[in-house]
């Protein structure tokens, strides 16, 4: 007999989500020229550390995931955006919308290795 868990995630942490600012070179190449906040205020989220490194294999790409963030459903979050939590940035590598229900999103993230906190504008 299988039991279904009724565990709900408590969103008790504040995170900031940043989207890349796209620039265009004189040769027509598109590049990332910085980061801008997705929202003017921080979002409530639940943070879940993955105890072991999780390898996600999807469409011949392999990602090493470090943590999950659970946030209220939004339609403007995409893979490649950055999440700033406790002054450490994480890159969103996968988004799970729980079978299309518009309630919560699970953002699977990996750590950004080289960064400067000055690259991320302050969000209150």
SELUM-467570 format. One record per atom (N, C-alpha, C): x, y, z; residue in three letters. Coordinates in pm, whole numbers, plus 50000, padded with zeros to 5 digits. Each point is the difference from the previous one (the first is absolute). Example, Ala and Ser with C-alpha at 12.3 -4.5 7.8 and 13.67 -1.06 7.14 Angstrom:
// residues 2
513194943150780Ala 499115011950000Ala 500905012050000Ala 499655010549928Ser 500825011950006Ser 499235010950073Ser 
***
This chain:
// residues 124
500844988450000Unk 499165011650000Unk 500905012450000Unk 499795008649906Unk 500815012149993Unk 499275011650067Unk 500795008450065Unk 499425011850065Unk 500425012349924Unk 499125008949987Unk 500285012649933Unk 500355010450105Unk 501095007249977Unk 500425010150096Unk 499215012849978Unk 499555006050108Unk 499305012749994Unk 500905011350046Unk 501314998449983Unk 500975009950043Unk 499875012649916Unk 499905011350067Unk 499975012849930Unk 501265007650035Unk 500525007249903Unk 501225007650022Unk 499655013550061Unk 500705003750105Unk 499795012850064Unk 500965010049938Unk 499465010149937Unk 500825010149933Unk 500375010650103Unk 501124997950068Unk 500415008950109Unk 501345006949973Unk 500514999149879Unk 501265006549963Unk 499745010349891Unk 500835010249994Unk 499875010449897Unk 501134998349899Unk 499634999749870Unk 500984998949893Unk 499765011249898Unk 501025002949925Unk 499885009449888Unk 500314992449872Unk 499225002249897Unk 500224993549871Unk 500445010549900Unk 501034996949924Unk 500575009449903Unk 499954994149861Unk 499695008449903Unk 500014995949859Unk 501185007049932Unk 500554993649897Unk 501155006149932Unk 499585012049916Unk 500885009949995Unk 499815011549911Unk 500764996649873Unk 499304999449889Unk 500634996349873Unk 500535012549930Unk 501224998849951Unk 500615010749921Unk 500354994749862Unk 500295008949909Unk 500344996049864Unk 501305006949960Unk 500954992249951Unk 501285005749960Unk 499885006249861Unk 501055006949960Unk 499985006349867Unk 500004989649888Unk 500364987550034Unk 499974989249902Unk 498664992749997Unk 499095003850088Unk 498684993850004Unk 499884988450098Unk 501084997350075Unk 499954989350099Unk 499245004650123Unk 499164991050055Unk 499255003150121Unk 500784994750120Unk 500155008350102Unk 500744995950119Unk 499295005150124Unk 500374994350115Unk 499435003950128Unk 500805011650055Unk 499385011750014Unk 500725011850046Unk 499775003150147Unk 499294991650072Unk 499745002150142Unk 498724993250044Unk 499565003550121Unk 498804993750058Unk 499085010850053Unk 498694997949982Unk 499005009050055Unk 498984992050079Unk 499435005850106Unk 499024992650080Unk 498724997249922Unk 499464988250021Unk 498744996349937Unk 498835007550064Unk 500075001950131Unk 498965007250074Unk 500665010650087Unk 499285010650035Unk 500605010550084Unk 500214995650146Unk 499314989550043Unk 500144995050136Unk 500424985349997Unk 500544995450111Unk 500384985950011Unk 498744991350007Unk 500154987349960Unk 498904990550000Unk 500144990350116Unk 498864995650053Unk 500024989650102Unk 500274986649933Unk 500844991850063Unk 500354987149942Unk 500334990150111Unk 499984987449964Unk 500464989250087Unk 501314995049940Unk 501034998750082Unk 501314995449955Unk 500184985550042Unk 500434991749904Unk 500254985950029Unk 501384996549945Unk 500914996750090Unk 501344996049959Unk 499964985449959Unk 500654996849890Unk 500074986149957Unk 501234993950067Unk 499794989550075Unk 501064994350082Unk 501174995049915Unk 499714994249888Unk 501044995449909Unk 499835007349869Unk 501065000649924Unk 499905006549870Unk 499044992249911Unk 499065006849944Unk 499004993949914Unk 500375002949856Unk 500074989649921Unk 500325001849859Unk 498734999049919Unk 499695010649929Unk 498815000249916Unk 500444998049856Unk 499504989649938Unk 500334997549861Unk 498755002449916Unk 500085010249916Unk 498855003849922Unk 500475004749862Unk 499514993749898Unk 500325003949863Unk 501515001249979Unk 500734990050044Unk 501464998949983Unk 500775010850075Unk 499385006950094Unk 500705009650085Unk 500004994650142Unk 501115001550067Unk 500134995250137Unk 500205012050092Unk 499185001050104Unk 500085010950097Unk 500294994250138Unk 500845006450075Unk 500204996450140Unk 499205009750084Unk 499014994950070Unk 499115008550079Unk 500424999950146Unk 499815011350066Unk 500395001550139Unk 498825001950094Unk 498955007049951Unk 498875003050088Unk 498745002349919Unk 498895000150072Unk 498695003349942Unk 499435012050075Unk 499335008549925Unk 499225010950058Unk 498564998049957Unk 499075001050094Unk 498584999049970Unk 499415013950016Unk 499415005249893Unk 499415013450000Unk 498564999049950Unk 499225010550026Unk 498665000749944Unk 500105000649848Unk 498994994749933Unk 500024998949854Unk 500115013749934Unk 500895000949902Unk 500185011949916Unk 500264995149859Unk 499645008049902Unk 500254995949862Unk 501215007049938Unk 500765007750080Unk 501125007549942Unk 501374995050046Unk 500054988350061Unk 501294994350042Unk 500444989949894Unk 501285000949961Unk 500554991249897Unk 501314994150048Unk 500394988949939Unk 501314994250027Unk 501075009849956Unk 501095000550074Unk 501075009449969Unk 499975012450086Unk 498885002650067Unk 499945011450092Unk 500784996650126Unk 500315010050078Unk 500744998050124Unk 499135002950120Unk 500204992450107Unk 499335001850128Unk 501075004150100Unk 499765010850072Unk 500935004450104Unk 499404996750136Unk 500704991450075Unk 499534995650131Unk 501185000150095Unk 499905007450108Unk 501075001350100Unk 501315004549935Unk 499905009949912Unk 501155005849929Unk 500774990049915Unk 499334989549957Unk 500614990149911Unk 499094997949880Unk 500525001749878Unk 499144998149883Unk 499934985349957Unk 498844996349952Unk 499764986749944Unk 499405001949861Unk 500334991249909Unk 499435000549865Unk 498874990049990Unk 498865004249947Unk 498854991249981Unk 500294991049880Unk 500024986850023Unk 500274990649892Unk 498744992549956Unk 498984999850087Unk 498774992749965Unk 498845005850078Unk 498845000449937Unk 498785005050064Unk 498934989149990Unk 499424996550113Unk 498944990050005Unk 498735006750049Unk 498944999249920Unk 498745006650037Unk 498964990350056Unk 500424988250044Unk 499114990350061Unk 498794996949912Unk 500264994549882Unk 498984995549907Unk 499075011049952Unk 500515012149989Unk 499225011049944Unk 499095007250095Unk 500004995850128Unk 499175007250097Unk 500645013550028Unk 499205010250005Unk 500515013650020Unk 499985003550148Unk 500764992250079Unk 500085002650142Unk 501445003050042Unk 500894990749975Unk 501405001450039Unk 500924996749884Unk 501235004950011Unk 501074996449906Unk 501174994750081Unk 500644989649948Unk 501234995150061Unk 501155004149909Unk 500905008350051Unk 501175004449925Unk 501194991850045Unk 500514991649912Unk 501194992250029Unk 501205008349957Unk 500945002050091Unk 501095009649977Unk 501374993950026Unk 500995006149937Unk 501394996650028Unk 500725012850039Unk 501094998350069Unk 500775011350051Unk 500755006949886Unk 500085013450006Unk 500785007749904Unk 501405001350059Unk 501004995449925Unk 501364999350055Unk 500685013650011Unk 500095007449893Unk 500715012950006Unk 498975011249988Unk 499975008750100Unk 499025010750001Unk 500505011550085Unk 499445011549979Unk 500205011850083Unk 498635004450050Unk 499855002350129Unk 498705004550052Unk 499595013549939Unk 500975007849955Unk 499675012949940Unk 499324998449864Unk 500054987949941Unk 499304997449873Unk 498494999650017Unk 499554998050125Unk 498574998450027Unk 499495012350075Unk 499085007849938Unk 499455011650069Unk 499254995850127Unk 499995008650099Unk 499364997050129Unk 498484999949983Unk 499374989750054Unk 498534998850002Unk 499604999250145Unk 499055008050040Unk 499575000450142Unk 499034989050031Unk 
***
